[in-house]
Structure formats: C-alpha cells, structure tokens
Amino acid sequence: MPSLNQSSANPWILTAQEVSQRLRLPLTTVYYLAKQGEIPAFQIGRSWRFRKEDIEHIEQETGGKSRVLVVDGDRNTQSLVKDALESRGCRVTETAGVEGALEALRGERFDVLLIDYQKRGHAVTELITKLRGEYDMNKMVLMAAFPDLMEEKDLQGFGAITLLPKPVYADQIVNCVERITGKTLPKNR
C-alpha cells in the first residue's frame, strides 16, 4: 500500500517535490509560494499537496521552453550560448559568477546548468556542492579550456557531470541540451 508521501496513492495530487520538478522551481520556493497562497495548495499534516490540474494550468501559462543557466564570465561564450539556444526556443539566463548564479537559482529552476570551470575553480565546486540537493549532477555541464579537467581533485567526487572543452561551438551546446533534457529543440526560428 503506498504511503501518503507517494503521489501514486492519488494520481490527481502532487507532492511539493513533484511540483518543484514540473514548474522548475527550487523546492524552497514551492513551499514559500504555497504558504503565501500564490500556488493553490493544501496541507495534509505537515506536508503540502497540490492538485495536478492546478499545476498543469500553471505549466501551460509558463510554456514548455527549456530553461538554461549559463555561468561564465566571458561575454563571447555567453553570447554564443544564448544565440544558439534562444534561436532554438530555449530560455537562457546568463550570469558572470557564482553569486549571480545563486541569485538566479533562488527564483527559478533550470533544466540545464552550463558552468565555466576555471583552473582554480574552488568557487565553482562550492556552487556544485550547494546544488547537489536541488539538482541532479547530470543536469550540469562544465565548460573548461584545459584538457585535464577530470584530474582536478575537487571534481572527483561529483559523479556524472558532462564536460565540454572550450572553445564551445553552437552545435555542441544544442546537442548537449537536447541530450540532457530529452527534448529535440526546434530548428532555428
């Protein structure tokens, strides 16, 4: 018999975790919006639950575009990624550093995170560590200009993170986002 924590007990009700994934919002934001009444929800004990119909309506309003966060201080790389993906129907948010990335991640959930990894990338490894609870490692892509990236001791415990050598090319970025999201991006608009 399924427990109350499993939505399979009632296919018309979603958990906060499921809403987080469907709306691409951080789990803490889902709780906040539910408490504020900005997302229709109800409580069973201490757990928030959501009607699937309400969440599907919100999904339709926000559209099904893949959302990509680019964390890179190089404006040329940001422009290349933005042009390649926005022309294929994605929504791209750019930031130059870790603090900007954390700010963007507080308000939105992304399908793919493209992160520049510098040779002294301690700030980036701290970012990845903070995101481990909210994002699967396979949603992250590290872009690096040096070939021995996996020899970095800071990265060895993270697991399945995609690596892209710099310079990156538009077709590499598109293929990478398609593989991670499982969606074929429409041809250039």
N, C-alpha and C positions, 0 to 999 in steps of 0.2 A: 504494500500500500504506500503511495507517495506521501511524503511529509508536506506540511504546509509551506515549506521553503521551496518546493518544486512547483513550477507553474504547470507541469503536466497534470497536476491534480485538477486544474480547471483551465482548459485551453483558451478561455476568454480573459484571463487575468495574467498580468505580467509582474515579475519582481522588479525591484529597483535596478538590479544588475542587468536584467534584460532591457529595460528602458534605457539605461546608460549606453549599452551597445547599439541599440536601434536608433537612438537620437544622436549618437556620437557626442555625448556629454560626459564629463567626469562624474563619477558616482556621487561625489560630494555635492556637485551642482544639482543633480537629480533630487537628492534629499532636500536641499535648500529650496528648490522650486516647488516641491511637493508641500513643504511646510508653509511656504508663502501663498499657496493656492494657485500658483501660476501653471502648474501641471495638474490636471484632475487626478486625485488620488484618494485613497482611504487607508486606514490602518487596521491591521489585524494584530492585536497585541502591540508589540513594539516594531513590527515590520510594516513597511509601506507596500501597498499593492496598487496596480494601475489597470484600468480597463483597456484591453487590447484595442478596442475600437477607437478610444480617445487617442492613444499613441499613434495608431495608423493615420488618423486625421492630422496630427501634428507632423508626421513624416511627410505626408502629401504637401503640406504647406511649405515645408523647408526644402523640398525637392530631393532627388536622389543623387545629386552630384557627389563624386568622391572628393573628400577634403584632405588636402596635403599641407603639412607644415614643413617649411624649408628653414633650417637653422644654418646660416652661412654668412660670414662677414664680407664675402666677395660679391659685390653688386652684379658682376658679369654672370656669375653662377646663378644668383637669384633670378636675374632676368631670363636666362636660358631656360631654367626650370619652369618659371612662371609662363613664359611664352609657349613652351612645349605642352604643358598640361592644360592651361586655360583654353587653348585652341582646340583641345580635345574634350572640353566640357567639365573639367575639374575646377574646384575652388581652391586657390592657393593662398596661403598666408605666409609671409616672409618675415624673418627676424634675423638680426645680426648676431645675437649671442644667447647664452644660456638664460639670462634674466628675462629677456624678451620672450624666449620660448616658454618659460614657466608662466609668464603672464598670459600668453595666448592659450596655453593648455588649461588655465583655470576656467576659461569661459567657453571652451569648445572642445569637442572630441574629434580627433583626426583619424582618417583611415590609414595614412602613411606618414611617417616622420623621416624626412631626409636631413641628416645631420652631418655637418662638416666636422671631420676629426683632425685636429692639429697634432703634430708630433708630441707636443706637451699638452695632451688633451684631458687633464685632470678635471676640468670643469665639465667636459662632455661626459666623462664616466660618472661624475656625480649626478648629472642630469639623467642619464640612463638608469642609474640606481634608484632615483626618485620615481621614475616612471614605471618601474617593474611591476608595481601593484596595479596600475591602471592600464598598462599596455602590454600585449604580448611582444616578446623580443622580435618575432618575425614580422612585425609592423614597422620596424626601424631599419633604416638604411644608412650606413656610414659611408661618407664620401671622403676619400683621402688621396693626397698627392704622393704618398710614398708606398712602395710595394710590400713592405714587411709589416703591414698593419696587424696581422694576427699574432705576431711575436710580441706585441705590446702586452705586458703583464696585467695592466689594468683591464683589458678586454677579455682575458682568457676565461673568466667565469660566467660570462653573459650568455653564451649559447648561440642560438640561431639568429644572428644579425646579418643582414645582407651587406656585402661590401661592394662599393663601386670605386674604381680608380679614377682619379682626376687626371686630365680634364674629362668631364662627363659630357655625353652627347645626348641630344634630344631623344633619339630613338631608344637609347639605353634607359632613360628616365621613364618614358612611356611604357616600355616593356616591363620594367620593374614595378611600376604602379599597377599595371594590369595583372601581373603575377600575384602581387600581394593582396589586391582587392578581389581578385577572381572575376573582374569585370573587363569586358572588352571596351575600350574607350572609343567613342565615335571618331571617325576620320575628321581631319581639320575642318573647322567651320569657317 
